[in-house]
Amino acid sequence: MIGHKNINIFALLVSLLLLTISSAITQSVNAQSSQLPDSLKGLTPQAIFDKANLQNEKKHYKSALGLYHAIEHTNTGSGALFLNMGLTYLNTDSLGKAKYYFLRASKYPETRKQAQQGLNYLSNHLSHKSAELPELPWDRALNWLQNDIGAHTLLIISLLILNAGILLIVGVWFIEKYKKTLRYSGIILTLLGILFLLTTGFVDYHTRRYSQGVMIMKEANVNEKPNKNAGVVSIAYEGYTFTVDKEKSARRDNWYYIRMSNGLYGWIPKKDIKVL
């Protein structure tokens, strides 16, 4: 039988572990909202969104986009906002920007289907199509972890598994009857938690370093070096997508270092693409 002292120690350990989990779950990062133009101060994002939709219905696309962008700059984006921005840019024949916002809308479950329909439409109407390498299983898995689950969720899962493993190992000292089962189960869960933590670290690193970019200009050269006079690796056209290396790009003010969908690497002016 477990003594009262041991029960109290065990309960204290459980409480400490639960506090660790709770602190990880309750962490949040609040982005600072940008200031709205004077004419829109006092209006909620929903009110501005409704005004923008009204302008859209009247086919005043420039005014609608100005209002949509005002909401975007407050860091209160949503699937509906980005979907409407994609549709509005489509109506203004800005297909690259339309693709960019459809891709952003596709990150939200409530607008994923409509955004994908917009992307399929653009795929059939863009004037140029880039050659694409087949996606490897590893890349597919990484994209799923990064886009559908996210590093923050992975971190919580990792801590839950790791703490459960540690709790079972500690339980060996107090529960003699299931000592062997607790030990092996604890070791397995602890190792699994460590594996999840390593995966979380890699996903977080990949998310911080790389982003998807979309070509918004009609045409631009992809250069070997961040210089307009450097050799041309390829020509990119409106709607092309790239993988942007943010770490390497940070060393140059006006250039992005990119990997094209056909596997080629090079530099492109920042003004020519938008990064998700």
C-alpha positions as CSV (number, residue, x, y, z in Angstrom):
1,M,0.0,0.0,0.0
2,I,1.2,3.5,-0.8
3,G,1.9,5.7,2.1
4,H,0.3,9.1,2.5
5,K,3.8,10.8,2.2
6,N,4.4,9.0,-1.1
7,I,1.0,10.0,-2.4
8,N,1.6,13.6,-1.5
9,I,5.0,13.6,-3.3
10,F,3.5,11.9,-6.3
11,A,0.6,14.4,-6.4
12,L,3.1,17.2,-6.2
13,L,5.0,15.8,-9.2
14,V,1.8,15.5,-11.2
15,S,0.9,19.1,-10.4
16,L,4.3,20.4,-11.5
17,L,4.0,18.5,-14.8
18,L,0.5,19.8,-15.4
19,L,1.7,23.3,-14.7
20,T,4.4,22.9,-17.4
21,I,1.8,21.7,-19.9
22,S,-0.6,24.5,-18.9
23,S,2.0,27.2,-19.4
24,A,2.8,25.9,-22.9
25,I,-0.8,25.8,-23.9
26,T,-1.6,29.3,-22.7
27,Q,1.3,31.0,-24.4
28,S,0.2,33.3,-27.3
29,V,1.7,35.9,-29.4
30,N,-0.4,39.0,-30.0
31,A,0.5,40.9,-33.2
32,Q,0.3,44.7,-32.9
33,S,-2.4,46.2,-35.1
34,S,-1.4,48.8,-37.5
35,Q,-3.2,52.2,-37.4
36,L,-6.3,52.6,-39.7
37,P,-6.6,55.6,-42.0
38,D,-8.3,58.5,-40.3
39,S,-11.4,58.0,-42.5
40,L,-11.9,54.5,-41.1
41,K,-11.1,55.1,-37.4
42,G,-13.9,54.0,-35.1
43,L,-15.0,51.3,-37.5
44,T,-14.6,47.6,-36.7
45,P,-12.9,45.3,-39.2
46,Q,-16.3,43.8,-39.9
47,A,-17.8,47.2,-40.7
48,I,-14.9,48.0,-43.1
49,F,-15.3,44.5,-44.7
50,D,-19.0,45.2,-45.3
51,K,-18.2,48.6,-46.9
52,A,-15.6,46.9,-49.1
53,N,-18.1,44.2,-50.2
54,L,-20.5,47.0,-51.1
55,Q,-17.9,48.7,-53.3
56,N,-17.2,45.3,-54.9
57,E,-20.8,44.8,-55.8
58,K,-20.8,48.2,-57.5
59,K,-17.6,47.1,-59.4
60,H,-15.6,49.8,-57.7
61,Y,-12.7,47.4,-57.4
62,K,-10.0,49.9,-56.6
63,S,-12.0,51.3,-53.6
64,A,-12.8,47.8,-52.4
65,L,-9.2,46.7,-52.5
66,G,-8.2,49.8,-50.5
67,L,-10.6,48.8,-47.8
68,Y,-9.6,45.2,-47.9
69,H,-6.0,46.2,-47.5
70,A,-6.8,48.4,-44.6
71,I,-8.2,45.4,-42.8
72,E,-5.2,43.3,-43.8
73,H,-2.9,45.9,-42.2
74,T,-4.6,45.5,-38.9
75,N,-3.5,41.9,-38.7
76,T,-7.1,40.7,-38.5
77,G,-7.0,38.7,-41.7
78,S,-9.4,35.9,-42.3
79,G,-10.2,33.3,-45.0
80,A,-13.2,35.4,-46.2
81,L,-11.1,38.5,-46.5
82,F,-8.3,36.9,-48.5
83,L,-10.8,35.0,-50.7
84,N,-12.6,38.3,-51.6
85,M,-9.3,40.0,-52.2
86,G,-8.4,37.2,-54.6
87,L,-11.7,37.5,-56.4
88,T,-11.3,41.3,-56.7
89,Y,-7.8,41.0,-58.1
90,L,-9.1,38.5,-60.5
91,N,-11.7,41.0,-61.7
92,T,-9.0,43.6,-62.2
93,D,-6.9,41.0,-64.3
94,S,-4.1,41.0,-61.7
95,L,-3.7,37.2,-61.8
96,G,-0.5,37.0,-59.8
97,K,-2.0,38.9,-56.9
98,A,-5.2,36.9,-57.2
99,K,-3.2,33.7,-56.9
100,Y,-1.4,35.1,-53.8
101,Y,-4.6,35.8,-52.0
102,F,-6.2,32.5,-53.0
103,L,-3.2,30.7,-51.6
104,R,-3.6,32.7,-48.3
105,A,-7.4,31.9,-48.3
106,S,-6.6,28.2,-48.8
107,K,-4.9,28.1,-45.4
108,Y,-8.3,28.5,-43.7
109,P,-10.6,25.5,-43.5
110,E,-13.8,27.6,-44.1
111,T,-12.5,29.0,-47.5
112,R,-10.2,26.2,-48.6
113,K,-12.6,24.7,-51.1
114,Q,-13.5,28.0,-52.8
115,A,-9.8,29.1,-52.8
116,Q,-8.8,25.9,-54.5
117,Q,-11.5,26.5,-57.2
118,G,-10.0,29.9,-57.7
119,L,-6.5,28.4,-58.0
120,N,-7.7,25.8,-60.5
121,Y,-9.3,28.6,-62.6
122,L,-6.0,30.6,-62.6
123,S,-4.0,27.5,-63.5
124,N,-6.1,27.3,-66.7
125,H,-5.9,31.0,-67.5
126,L,-2.4,32.1,-66.7
127,S,-0.5,32.7,-69.9
128,H,2.6,30.8,-68.8
129,K,3.0,27.6,-66.8
130,S,6.2,26.7,-65.0
131,A,7.7,23.2,-65.1
132,E,7.3,21.5,-61.8
133,L,9.3,18.7,-60.2
134,P,7.2,16.0,-58.6
135,E,6.7,16.5,-54.8
136,L,8.7,14.0,-52.8
137,P,6.9,12.1,-50.0
138,W,9.2,13.8,-47.4
139,D,8.2,17.2,-48.8
140,R,4.6,16.3,-48.7
141,A,4.8,15.2,-45.1
142,L,6.7,18.4,-44.1
143,N,4.1,20.6,-45.8
144,W,1.4,18.7,-44.0
145,L,3.1,19.2,-40.6
146,Q,3.9,22.8,-41.3
147,N,0.6,24.0,-42.9
148,D,-2.1,21.7,-41.3
149,I,-0.7,21.1,-37.8
150,G,1.9,23.8,-37.2
151,A,4.9,23.9,-34.9
152,H,2.9,25.3,-31.9
153,T,0.5,22.3,-31.9
154,L,3.4,19.9,-32.4
155,L,5.1,21.5,-29.3
156,I,2.1,20.9,-27.2
157,I,1.8,17.3,-28.3
158,S,5.5,16.8,-27.7
159,L,5.2,18.2,-24.1
160,L,2.2,16.1,-23.4
161,I,3.9,12.9,-24.5
162,L,7.2,13.7,-22.8
163,N,5.5,14.6,-19.5
164,A,3.4,11.5,-19.6
165,G,6.5,9.4,-20.1
166,I,8.3,11.1,-17.2
167,L,5.2,10.7,-15.1
168,L,5.1,6.9,-15.7
169,I,8.9,6.6,-15.0
170,V,8.4,8.5,-11.7
171,G,5.4,6.3,-11.0
172,V,7.7,3.3,-10.8
173,W,9.0,4.6,-7.4
174,F,5.5,4.6,-5.9
175,I,3.5,1.7,-7.6
176,E,5.3,-1.6,-7.1
177,K,2.6,-3.7,-8.7
178,Y,3.0,-2.4,-12.3
179,K,6.7,-1.4,-12.0
180,K,7.9,-3.2,-15.1
181,T,5.0,-2.0,-17.3
182,L,5.3,1.6,-16.1
183,R,9.0,1.6,-16.7
184,Y,8.9,0.4,-20.3
185,S,5.8,2.5,-21.1
186,G,7.5,5.5,-19.6
187,I,10.7,5.0,-21.6
188,I,8.8,4.5,-24.8
189,L,6.7,7.7,-24.3
190,T,9.8,9.7,-23.3
191,L,11.7,8.7,-26.4
192,L,8.6,9.4,-28.5
193,G,8.3,12.8,-26.9
194,I,11.9,13.6,-27.6
195,L,11.4,12.5,-31.2
196,F,8.4,14.8,-31.5
197,L,10.4,17.7,-30.0
198,L,13.1,17.2,-32.6
199,T,10.5,17.1,-35.3
200,T,8.9,20.3,-33.9
201,G,12.3,22.0,-33.9
202,F,12.9,21.1,-37.6
203,V,9.3,22.2,-38.6
204,D,9.8,25.5,-36.7
205,Y,13.2,26.1,-38.4
206,H,11.8,25.3,-41.8
207,T,8.8,27.6,-41.2
208,R,11.0,30.5,-40.1
209,R,13.5,30.1,-42.9
210,Y,11.4,29.3,-45.9
211,S,8.1,30.8,-47.3
212,Q,6.2,30.5,-50.5
213,G,6.3,33.4,-52.9
214,V,4.1,34.3,-55.9
215,M,5.2,36.3,-59.0
216,I,2.9,39.3,-59.3
217,M,4.6,41.1,-62.3
218,K,4.1,40.0,-65.9
219,E,7.7,39.0,-66.3
220,A,11.1,39.1,-64.6
221,N,14.5,37.6,-64.9
222,V,15.9,35.2,-62.2
223,N,19.5,36.1,-61.9
224,E,22.5,34.1,-60.7
225,K,23.5,36.9,-58.3
226,P,21.5,39.8,-56.7
227,N,22.5,42.1,-59.6
228,K,20.4,43.0,-62.7
229,N,23.6,42.6,-64.8
230,A,24.3,39.1,-63.6
231,G,23.7,36.0,-65.7
232,V,20.0,35.0,-66.2
233,V,19.1,31.6,-64.7
234,S,15.5,31.6,-66.0
235,I,12.6,33.9,-66.8
236,A,9.7,34.0,-64.3
237,Y,6.1,34.9,-65.4
238,E,3.1,36.1,-63.5
239,G,1.6,33.5,-61.2
240,Y,4.8,31.4,-60.9
241,T,5.4,30.2,-57.3
242,F,8.8,30.0,-55.5
243,T,10.3,28.8,-52.3
244,V,11.9,31.9,-50.7
245,D,14.9,31.5,-48.5
246,K,14.3,34.3,-46.0
247,E,17.6,33.8,-44.1
248,K,19.7,34.2,-47.3
249,S,17.4,37.0,-48.6
250,A,17.9,39.0,-45.4
251,R,21.4,39.8,-46.5
252,R,20.2,41.8,-49.5
253,D,17.8,44.7,-49.2
254,N,16.0,44.5,-52.6
255,W,16.4,40.8,-53.6
256,Y,14.9,37.4,-52.7
257,Y,16.9,34.2,-53.0
258,I,14.4,31.7,-54.4
259,R,14.1,28.1,-55.5
260,M,11.8,27.8,-58.6
261,S,9.3,24.9,-59.0
262,N,11.6,23.4,-61.6
263,G,14.5,23.1,-59.1
264,L,16.5,26.1,-60.3
265,Y,17.9,28.6,-57.8
266,G,18.5,32.3,-58.3
267,W,17.8,35.9,-57.2
268,I,14.7,38.0,-58.1
269,P,13.8,41.6,-57.2
270,K,11.6,41.8,-54.1
271,K,9.1,44.1,-55.9
272,D,8.3,41.4,-58.4
273,I,6.9,38.8,-55.9
274,K,4.7,38.6,-52.8
275,V,5.7,36.3,-50.0
276,L,3.1,34.4,-47.9
